[in-house]
Amino acid sequence: MNEAGNPPPKSELRRELMWLLTAFAPSLLGIPCLYIINPGRWLFQVLAFINFLCSVTASAALVRGMRAGLTQCIAGLFIATFLFVLNACIVLFVGCSTTRWLTP
């Protein structure tokens, strides 16, 4: 809702939804990578970097409309950290549930 109590325009809602989907793109990329038999050391680093970039850009876009600079910065850092950890947990828990604890 904006200051007048009216809901935001549909274009704004679509843009926010697009950024939320962008924030969870690393999970969609990381889950198929769990099935790679011999992943190199670089794979974890690349996925972590992509997760960091998507989390930071999505959080910056989501807090763009806030007025106060300090509040915007704190909210952006909190959202970016939350999205980064959430994506990592999603891939970790999906990985643990699909490997069946590595029993033959």
Buried (B, 14 or more C-beta within 10 A) or exposed (E): EEEEEEEEEEEEEEBBEEBEEBBBBBBEBBBEBBEEEEEEEEEEEEBBEBBBEBBBBBBBBBBEEBEEEEEBEEBBEEBBEEBBEBBBEBBEEBBEEEEEEEEE
